[in-house]
């Protein structure tokens, strides 16, 4: 199942990003660049709660499009590459931004669960 999410990239140039959300709750991010790049991946939070202070996401005409959001209080497993050791990060850390550096021609696979 392919689905879009809100992930913002700082200073992203000459890079391609693929997002894939799997049914088991994992988000796979593939990042590839034709030149060296350093920046931050910033994950989306539930805007109805964080920005508008609503207790839940009321249906409304001007509703924010949110497919996948990060809960600031939850812990997430983050794994770089196929065989990388998972790290545990708080959702707040992902919302504040994950620093990423990539070399020319390199591809990074990142799994968030």
N, C-alpha and C positions, 0 to 999 in steps of 0.2 A: 504494500500500500504506500504510494507516494503521497506526501502531504507537505504543504508549506508551513513554515513557522516564522516567527519573528526572531531573527538573529541579525544583529547589526555588526558591521565590520568597520573598524576605524582605518582610514587611509588605505582602503583596498584598491589596488591597481593591478591590472593584468593577471587577475586570478579568476579561477572558476570554483564555485562552491556548489556541491550537491548535498541535498538533505533527504534522508529517507527515514520515515517513522515506521517502526515495525509494530505489529500487533501486541507484542509482549512488553511494550512500554519503552523500548530502546529507541534512541535517536542516533542515527549514524550520520556523521558529517564528513564529507570528503573535500579536502581543500588542495588545490593544485595551482601553482603560479609559474609564469614564464620568466619572472624576475624575482630576486630576493624580496621578501616582504616581512615586516614586523608590525604587529598591530594587536588589536584586542577583539575577541569575539564576545559580544554582549548579548546575553539571553533575555528573553522577554519574561515579564512577570504578569500576573493577572491584573490588568489595568483597571478593571471595574473596582477592584479592592484597593490597589495601591495608589491610583490616581484620583478616582472618584469617591472612594470611601463607602462604596455600596457593600452590604453584607453578602450579596451574591449577584450573579450576572443577570440582571433583569432583562427580559426581551424588550428591545426598543429599536426604533428605526435606525438610529445612529450608533448601533452597537459596534464595539470594537471587534475587528476580525482577529481572533486568537485561536489558533489550532493547538499549539503546544506551548505551555507556559511553565515556568519554573516556580516552585513554591519556596519562598525564602527560608522557611523553617525546616524544610526537609533536607535530608542528606542524599547525595547522588554519587553513584559510582562513575568515575571517569576513566576511560582507558584509551591510550594512544596506541595505534597500530592493532594488528590482529592478535599478537601474543603479548601485548604490553601488560604490565602489572596495574591493576585498577587502583586508583586513588579515590579516597572519599572526600568530597567537598560539600560544604553547605550550599544550599540554593542561593543564599545571599552572595556568595563568592562568584557564582556564575552570572548572576544579575549585574554585579558590579563590573564584571569583565574578566575574561580569561586571556592572559597574554600569550600570543602565538608568534613564533618566528619560523619562516620557511625559506629554504634555499631555492634558487633557480632550478626548475625541472623536478623538484621534489613533490611528492604527494603525501599528505597527512590524512590518516583515517582516525577519527575521534568518535568514540561511542559513549553516550550518556545514558545511564539507566537509573 
